[in-house]
Amino acid sequence: MNIRSYLMALCLVVTLAGCSSSASKQNSSTTGDAGTENTANCKYTCTMHPKVCSDKPGLCPKCGMDLVEKE
């Protein structure tokens, strides 16, 4: 196996590992308190994702921005 083949295989493995890690992070972040659309306890929301609701301050599970208090 020459160096070029080795580098191509390494790039492929790193790319696939990154995609897999990103997908699992996205799935796990949508299972927390924030993200549920329960309007009774919805005191905080994301400015970029208004359907994200939380009863306490924190981070948006979709984009990581700070949740802001609803008016």
RAKAMO-V936650 format. One record per residue. N is the residue number from 1. RES is the residue in three letters. PSI is psi in whole degrees, 0 to 359 (none if undefined). NEAR is the number of other ideal C-beta (glycine too) atoms within 8 Angstrom. Layout:
# RAKAMO-V936650
{{N RES PSI NEAR} {N RES PSI NEAR}}
This chain:
# RAKAMO-V936650
{{1 MET 122 3} {2 ASN 172 5} {3 ILE 325 5} {4 ARG 316 6} {5 SER 320 8} {6 TYR 315 9} {7 LEU 321 8} {8 MET 318 8} {9 ALA 320 8} {10 LEU 316 8} {11 CYS 320 8} {12 LEU 316 8} {13 VAL 316 8} {14 VAL 318 8} {15 THR 313 8} {16 LEU 322 8} {17 ALA 320 8} {18 GLY 319 8} {19 CYS 319 8} {20 SER 317 8} {21 SER 318 8} {22 SER 319 8} {23 ALA 319 8} {24 SER 326 8} {25 LYS 318 8} {26 GLN 318 8} {27 ASN 320 8} {28 SER 332 7} {29 SER 343 10} {30 THR 4 9} {31 THR 12 6} {32 GLY 192 7} {33 ASP 313 8} {34 ALA 145 13} {35 GLY 341 12} {36 THR 144 6} {37 GLU 56 6} {38 ASN 103 7} {39 THR 341 6} {40 ALA 321 4} {41 ASN 13 8} {42 CYS 94 12} {43 LYS 335 8} {44 TYR 144 14} {45 THR 167 12} {46 CYS 138 12} {47 THR 334 6} {48 MET 336 7} {49 HIS 82 9} {50 PRO 344 6} {51 LYS 347 5} {52 VAL 123 13} {53 CYS 148 14} {54 SER 152 15} {55 ASP 358 8} {56 LYS 158 7} {57 PRO 156 7} {58 GLY 208 9} {59 LEU 147 8} {60 CYS 129 13} {61 PRO 344 9} {62 LYS 320 11} {63 CYS 349 7} {64 GLY 2 5} {65 MET 158 9} {66 ASP 139 7} {67 LEU 141 13} {68 VAL 154 8} {69 GLU 135 6} {70 LYS 151 7} {71 GLU none 2}}
